[in-house]
């Protein structure tokens, strides 16, 4: 898969995971593994970027004597998912055209 396309899709997979429930890095990797492969070194820059864009927020919770950083979807992130879904209809039409089924 094209690296730029995969990068964009990874961001939306992370947002979609957080739409279901707040989560932390390792759990996000596990939750998305059935659809797309993502490594720690790929995920954490995405989380940082999404947080900078105010699409997600983070908070810390004590877990087994250590602080675990959780991420939460913001209204801006939820709006980004909706925009992506609306635009995906057009992408699907382009795909079908290229494939020759339009």
N, C-alpha and C positions, 0 to 999 in steps of 0.2 A: 504494500500500500504506500502511496505517496506520503512522504514524511510530513509535509504541511497539512495534508488532509487528515492524517492520523492525529497530529497535534491538536487540530481543531475539534475533532471528534472526541479525543480524550477529555478535553475541557468539559464538553457537554455530558460525557459519561459521569464525570465527577459531580457536576451540578445535579444530574438526575439522581445519583446515589444520595446526595444530601437532601434532595427533595423528599425522599422517603423517610429519612431520619438523620439526625446529627450523627457524625461518625469521626473516626480518627484515621490516620494514614494507612496503617496496616489493614484495617477493616475495609477501607475503600478499595485497596488493591484486591482483597479477597472478593468483595462484592462485584467488582467489574471484571474479574478474571474469566467469567463465562462468556463475555462478549468481546473483550479486547485486552490484550496483554499490556500491563503497565508495571514499570519497576519503581523502586524507591527513588532512584536518581532522576526519574522522569516526573513522578508524582509531586514531589515537594516543590519544585519550581512552579508547577501548575498551581498548586495551592497558594503559594506566595503571590503569584500574579493575580489570581482570582480575588484574593484578599485585598490586594492593592487596588483592584478595580471595584471594590466594595460589593462584589457578587456573593462573597462568603465572609463570615466573621469567625473568629476563633476564641475559644475559652479553654481554661484548664480545669481538670478534675483529678483529684487524688485517686490513684489506683495502685493497690499493693505497695503503698508507701512512696510512690513516685507520682509526679504530675503527668497526666496524659493530655495532649492537646486535641481538643475536639473542634470540628468545623460545623458551621451552621449556614444554611442557605438564607440569603437576604432577599427582600422583595426585588432588588435589582437583578439578582441571580435568577429568581423565578421568572422575571420578565424576559431575561436572556433566553431561557429555555423556550418560552412561548414564541419568541421571535424566531428562534432556530426551527421550531416545528412548522411555523408558517412558511418559512423560506424553503424548508425541505420538500414541500410539495412541488415547488419549481425545480428543484434539483432532481426529483424523481422524474418529472416530465422530460428534462434534458437527458437523463439516463435512458429513458425509454426511446427517445428520438435517436440517440447515438446507437443504441442497440438495434434500432430498426423496427420497433414495434409501435411507434406513435401513429 
